[in-house]
Amino acid sequence: MAKIRVLLTDDHTLFRQGIRTLLSQEQDIEVTGEAANASDAVALARQSRPDVVLMDIGMGGMSSFEATRLIRKERPETRVLFLSMYDDEDYVAECVDMGASGYILKETPADQLLTAIREVYRGGSYLSPRLLTRLVDDFRTQGRGPARQPRFGTLTKREREVLKLLAEGRSVTEIAGSFELSVKTVEAHKFNLMRKLDIHNKAQLVQYAIQKKIIKIPNLV
């Protein structure tokens, strides 16, 4: 019987080791490699040609979303299953947009992770039950409450970078210098991202960035 080939991607070594130990006990699953960041995941996916990539959503360097897009572009038959601490609908939507087949919370019991791996390997999709319940509830209440907050996924890569730096307290001039852009260009990015997110002042921008885990509160002190 052919085994499901899995590539583990997470920047926490102990977490990867725990998942590897779990998967090694399953007769139909084998771990083909481990990556500590998204860039390495793309490179290892080319080499080991996994069936499923378990992708942590919050790593430094290349974004997990971009890595997923590249992996799926180069090898469409490889399925990507996101692992995340965040039960955020915008993240789920962004993952799906990039071609992921599933999104599972790190608090999920081991048996559900195994079910998710097997399901996406067969060509299906998988969402953690808690997330699925929330999405269904949101669907039922659409039109009966305030509009949902605009999606982070509508921003371009540069707009996301500018958003993060603005929320961390960097000035437009400082950001322009960091990216070797004109102040006018950075102002345009700032205007566009605030328009897309329906944000009207710095306080709202910082609040949004904290809510979406773009920055952490300690970064502000």
N, C-alpha and C positions, 0 to 999 in steps of 0.2 A: 504494500500500500504506500503510495506517494505521501510524503509528509508535507505539512504546510510550513513553508519556509518563512521565518519571521525575522525582521531586522528591528532591533530595539534602539530607540533614540530618546535619550534623556540626559540632562546635565548633572544628575545626581547619581553617583556610582552605586551607592547602596540600594537605591530604588531599582536601578537596572539589574543589579545582582539578584534582588528579590524576585523580579519578574522572570529572569532567566531560570532561577531555581524552580519557580512555579511551572513554567512552560516545559522544562526538561522532564517533568514527571508525566507528561502527556505523550502517549504513543504516536499520535498523529501530528505532532508539532515539533519542529526543531528550530533553534536560534542560529541564524547564519552569520550574525555579527552584531556589534554594538557601536553606537555613535554617541558622542557627548555633545554634539551640536548639529545644527541643520545642514551646514556645509558638508560635514563628514557624512551625514546621512545620504546626501545626494551622491557623493562619490562612492560610498559603499553599496548603494542601490545599483549603481552601474556594474560594480564588480560581482556582487553576490546574487543579483537578480532575484530578490525575495518575492514571495507571493503577497505578504502583508508587511507594511511598515507601521510599527507603533511609534507615533510621533508626539513628543511632549510639546505643548503649545507655548511655553514660556522660557525660551533659551536665548542667550546672548548671540550677537552676530547676525548672520542671515536669519530672516524670520522663518518660522515653521510653515507659514502660509506659502511663501515663495518656494521653499524647498519642496513642498507638496506639489505645487504647480509644475516644477521642473521634473520631478520624479514621474508624475503622471504624463507629462508631455513626452518624455524619453521612453517610458515603458508603461503604456496604458493598462496593461494587464496587472500591474502591481496595485494593490489596494492600500489605502492609507487610513489608519484608524487613530484618531487623536486621543491623547490622554491629557486631562486637564483638571486643575483644582477649581476652575471657574465655571459656574453654571450660568453662563452669559449667552443670551440668544444671538447677540451680534457675532460672537466668536463662532457659534455653531453655523450661522449663515455664511460667514467668511470661509470657514472650512469647506462647506459644501460647494461654494463658488470656486474654490481652488481644486476641486475634484476629489475631496475626501469621501470615504464611504461610511464613516462613523465617527462618533464623538462620545467618549466615555469618561466619567468622572473618576478621579483617582481614589475616591472613597468607596468605589464600587466593589462589591464582594468578588473574590477570585473566580467563582463559577460564572459570573456574568461577563467577566473579561474573556474567559475561554469561549463562551457562547458568542461574544462579539467577534472574536478572531475567526471562528468557524463560519459565522454568518457572512462576513464581508468577503472571506475567501471564496464562498460559493456565489458571490456576485450580488449579495443582498446589502442592506444598510442596517446600521445599528445606532440607536441613541440610548443613553442611560435612562432607565425608567423615570427618574425624577424629572429629567429634562423633557422627556416626551410628554409627561403629565402637564408641565408648565406650558408647552407649546400648544397642546390641545385646549387648555383653559384659555390661553390668549386668543386662540382662534374663535372660541365660543363667545368671547366678550368683545370681539372687534366691532367697532361702531357704537359701543355702549359706554365708552369711557374716553379719556384723553388720548390723543394720537400717540403712538409709540415714538420714542426718541429716534431720530435719524441714525442710520447705521454707520458705524466706524468703517465698514467695508467700502463705503462710497468714496473714501479719501484715496488720493494717489499716494504712492510711497513717499514722495517728497513732502506732501501735506502732512502725513503722519509724523515724519521727522520734525517738521517745523512745530507741529502741535506739541510734541514731547518737550522740545527745548523751550518753547514759550511757557509751558506749564511748570517747567523747572526754574523759571525766572530769568531766562536769557532774553536779552533785548533783540529787536529786529536787526540792529547793526551788528551785534555779536554773532547772530545766526548767519547773516550774510557773509561775514568773515570766515566762519567755520566751513561753509559750503562753497566759498569763492563765488558767490552770487551778488548781484546788485541789491541794494536795499529795496529798490522798487520791486524787484522780483519776489523777494521774501514777503513784502507787504501784500503782493498779489496772492501768494500762497496763503497768507494769514486770512485775507478777506474771503478767499474761496472756502477754506476749511470751516470758518465760522458761519458762513452762509449755509453750507451743506449740513452742518450740525445744529443750526438754529441757535447759535451761541452769540451773545451780544456784548459780553464784557469779560475781563480777565478772570474775575471770580468764578463765573460759570465755566470758563475754559479749564481752570484748575480743578474744579469740582468734577467735571466730566472726565478729565484725565485720571483722577483718583478712582472714580467709579469704575472705569474700564480697565483698571490695573495698568495703565500706560506709565504712570509714575506711582511711587509709594510715598506716603506721608513723610517718612524720615528724610527724603530728598529735599524737602522744603525748609528744613531747619538747619 
